[in-house]
Amino acid sequence: MASNNTLTLSIDAMGGDEAPAMVIDGIEIAAGENPRLRFLLFGDEALLEPLLANRPIVKKVTEIRHAPDVVGSGDKPAIALRGGRQSSMRLAINAVSDGEAAAVISAGNTGALMAMAKFVLKTLPGIDRPAIATYFPTIRGATVMLDLGANVDCNEDNLVQFAVMGEVYARNVSGIENPSIGLLNVGQEDLKGNQAVRGAAEILRTCGLPIDFYGFVEGDDIAKGTVDVIVTDGFTGNVALKTAEGMSSLFSFLLKDALTSSIFAKLGALIARPALMRFKEKFDPRKYNGAMFVGLNGICVKSHGGTDGIGFANAIKVALTLVANNFNEGIKEDVAKLLIDDDPPATINPDPKNPEAAAS
């Protein structure tokens, strides 16, 4: 996993629309930026060997592990879990469980990856359900948001656990010393929202953890960057994510259409090109690629399936950052404090010879 100042990561080479070539491109970029990285590459050896033949940098830091099966993008999680024991995804996850790698990265089927990772790695003590967390670009920079699709229905305890994990994520990955936490709701008033959201808010206000709980936030607060971490259930989070992706595509289309509508528009676009390139770079989805499955007893990062080598390299960078900052240890500590705070005080029996004295 880590020895002689090296760090080993486990890679599902067959996950993603353009895998395995895209995965190899990402490894090459990541290895060039961080020479201490080593990779266990799980996939079809017959396909991988030729790709590494002309990549001396990648070949030097990579060990190929043959995996005869592949989890398809359309495979149902339950079927993949039962039938994919020899798949590149499952064997890559096993490497983390067996202590051979510090983290696993895959661009494959999200549902299958979550099911396999939860089955193999288990959840951290005190965590009922893992969640998917990633960044949203905002006016202020970027905001962590979770859950983005792992849990459609959540109760108040799940949301509180997500808040704790999101706070640790923002501190470790973003370097924010005291990140603010907001619960996504249909309004900011205390009476708004369902029982799970209102109950989670009450717990976060009174739990005693050193968390900067802002309160309720609304949909427009996501892009504003009102808080550093936004907590919601997986159904709402996934809808918000897909809506943002759709609006980004729409905005790009309308902007391109406007800038090419006439000769004067094209001339203006040419003059504004440097500013437009900076704008494009700021909202480049590859910069935000790499969603963490928080709450698992091991680091598991999900790359977008349609990304390229640059995006996959960023997912590797996310995994590296989480490992370097002992991300899971931070979650364990905060969840342990939360559980202690929730426990009722122990009753002290003044007379050990009379057990009924404690109840009187």
N, C-alpha and C positions, 0 to 999 in steps of 0.2 A: 504494500500500500504506500508506505513512505519510508525510504531508507537512503542513506548517503546523500541527503539533501535533494532527493527526487520525490516526485509525487505521481502516483499511478492512478489514471482514470479509466473507467470501463466504458466502451463505446459500442452501441448497437449500430453496426455498419450498414444494415439493410433497411433501416427505417427512414422514411422520407420520399418525396416524389422523385427526386433525382439521385437517390442513393444507389450505389455506394460512392459514386464520384464526388458528390457534394460533400459527403462526410470526410473523404480524404482531403479535399480542398480545405475544409475547416481545420482539420488536424494540422495541416501544413502551416496555416496562418498562426494557429495557437502555439505550435512548437517553435516557430520563428520568434514569437514575442516572449516566450517563457521556456528557456532551454532545460529547466528542471523537470518538465512534464514528461511522463511516459504513458503509453496507451496500450490497453488490451482491446484488440479490435475483433469483435465477434461477427461472423458472417460467412458467406460462401468463399472458401479459400481459393477456388478456381477463378472467381471474379476479382478478388482482392489482390492476389499476387501480381497480376499484370499492371494494376494501377499503382502499385508501390515500386515497380521495377525502375521507373524513371524519376522517382521521388526519393533521393538519398536522405533528405532530412527526415521525411516521414518514416522511411524504412528503418532508420537508425533508432528511432524512439518508439517503435510499434512492434507488438507481438500479435500475430494473427492467431485467433482461436476459431477453428472451423465450427460452424453451426449449420446443420443440414436443413433447418426449417426457417420460414419467415412468417411473421404475423402480418396479414394483409390489412390494408387500410379499412376494409369493410367488415373485418372479422368482429363478431360480437365478443365482448370481454369474457363472458363465461366460457365460451367455446375456446377462445385463445388460452385461457387459464388452464383448461383441462387438456387441450391438445397441443399446446405450444411449449412443452417441457424442454425440447431441443431447439427451440427457436433462438435466433440471435438476440432478441429482446430479453428472453428469460435467462439465458446464460450470462448476459451482460449484468443483469440484476444480481444473479447468484454470486458473481465475482465480488460485489460489495458485501453481501451477506457472509461470504467466506473469508473476508478480510484481505482479499487480493487487491482491491481497489478502494479508493477513498470516496468515489462518487460514480454514478452512472448517468450518461447522457444519451437520449434517444429522440429521434424525430418521427417515430412511428405512431401507430394507433394510440390516441390518448386514453381511451377507455381501457384498452388492454394493458397499457403501461401502468395505469393506476391500479388495476386489479392485481396484476402480477407483483408490483412493488409492495402493495399492502399485504399480499399473501406471504411474500418472501421476507421482507424487511420488518413487517409488523409496525405498529404505531408506537410512538414514544409514551412513557408512563404518564397517565393523566389526560391523554388525548384520545377522544372517542373516534374522530374522523380526520383524515388528512384533507388538506385543501390545496387548491392550485392558486399560486400567487405570482404576479408579475407586475411590470410597470406600465403606467399610462402616461404619455407625454402631456404636460400641462403648461399653463402660463408661467408658473413658478419654477418649472423644471420637469419633475416626474413624481408621480404618486404611486405607491404600492397599493394594489387592490386584490382582495381575496374574499370569497372563493369565486373562481371563474368557471365552474362547471362540474366540480367533483361531487357536490352534494346538493341535490335539487331541493330537498326539504331539510330545514335546520331548526333546532330549538334554541332557546336562549343560552344554554351551556355551550353548544357548538359555536355560536357567534362570539361568546366570550373567549373561548379557546383560540378562535381565529384572530381575535384582536391581540391576544398575547403573542401569537406566532408572527403576526404582521408587524408588531412593534419590534420584535427581535430581528426580523428580516430587514426592516428599514435601518436599524442601528448598524447591522453587520454589513449589508450590501451598499447602502447609501451613505453610511458614515454620519447619520443624523444622531446627535447626542441624546435628544429627548423628543422623539417623533410624536406628533399629534395624531390621535385616533378618532375617526368619525364613523358612525353607523349610518349606512345608506337607508333613507326613509322617504316617505311621500310628503314630508313636511318637517319643520324643525320644532314644532310644538310638542310638549311632552305627551299629549293625548293621541298624537298621530301614530299610525303604524299598527302592525299586528302584535300579538302577545309576545312572540319571540323577540322582536326588536325592542319593545318597551322593557321586557324583562332583562335583556342583555344590558341595556343602558343603565338600569338600576344597579345591577351587579357591578358594572365597571365604575360607577360613581362611588360605590361604597366598599369595594373589595380591599382597599388598602395597598394595592400594588402601586409602585411609582410610575404610573402611566398617565400621560397627558391626554385625558379623554375630553375631546372637544364637545361631543354631543351628537345630535343628528345632523346629517348633511343630505342634500338633495342631488338629483341627477346633474344639474348644471354645475355643482361644486366639483365634479370630477375633473372637468377641463380647466376650471379656475385654479385648481391646486389648493383648495381651502385647507385641506389637512394633508399630512404626510402618508397616512394609511387609511384606506376606506374598506370597511368590513360589510359583507353582505352574504346572502345565501347563494349557492351555485347557480340556481335558475336565473335570478336577477343579474348576477355578475356576468353570466355568459351572454345574456341578452344585451347588456351594456357593452360588452367587448365586441360582439358582432355588429352592433349598431355603430360603434366608433369606427370599426374597420370599413363598414359600408359608407359612412359619411366621409371618411378619408378618401376613398375611391371616387366618390361623387365630387368632392372638392377638387381633386386633381383633374378630373375630366372637365369640369366647368372652367377651371383656370386655363388648361391647355386650349380648350375651345375658344376662350376669349382672347388669348394671346396669339392665336393663329387666324383670327377672323378677318383681318385686313392687313394690307401692307404696312399701315401705320402701327397696328397692334404688334406686328412682327418686329418692327423697328424698335418699339418700346420694350419688347421682350429681350431684344438683343442688348439694349442699354442696361436693362435691369438684371441681366443674366447672373452677375456675381451674387446679388441679393437673393435671387430665386434659387441658386444652388445652395446657399446657406440655409434657406427655408427648407429645401428638399432634404438636406442632410439632417436637420433637426428632427424631422418627422419620418426619417428612414426607419421602417419597422425592424430592420436588421439590427439596429442599435439596441432595441428593446427585446430582442429574441432571447428566450431562455426562461421558461416558467418553472418555478420551484414547486415540487410536491411537498409542502410543509406538513410536519406532524409525523413523518415516517422515521423509523429508527435507522436512518441512513440517508445520504444525500442523493436525490433523484431529480434530474433536470430534464424538462420536456422542451425540445426545440420545435418550432413550427415546421410542419411537414413540407411546406412549399418554399422554404428558405434556400439560400445558396451558401457557399463556403464562408462568406463573411458573417452571415447570420449564425451559422453553426459554430464558428469560432467564438462568437459572443456568448453562445450558450455554454461553451467550455469555460469561458472566462467567469461566468456566473457560478458554475460549479466550483471552480478554483477559489473564488472569493469566499463562498460559503464554508468550504473546508478550512481555509486559512484562518477564518474567524471563529472556528468551533461553533458554528451556527446551532447545531442541535443541543449542545451543552447549555447555551443561553435559554433555549426553550424549556429544557428540563428544569433549570433553576427557577424561572418565572412561574411555570405551571406548578411546581412544588410549593412555592409561596402561596399561590392561589388556593391550592388544595388545603394547606394548613389554615388559611384564613377562613375557608368555608367549613372546616370541622368544628363541631360544637365543643365547648370546653369540657375537659374530663371532670367527672365528679369524684371528689376526694372523700374517701371513707375514713372518718376520724377513729373508727373502732374496727380494726381488721378482724377481730373475733366475732363481730356482729355484722354480717353482710347486709342486713336490712337497714343498718344505720345510715347508709349512703342514700337510701331512697326516702328517708323520713324528712 
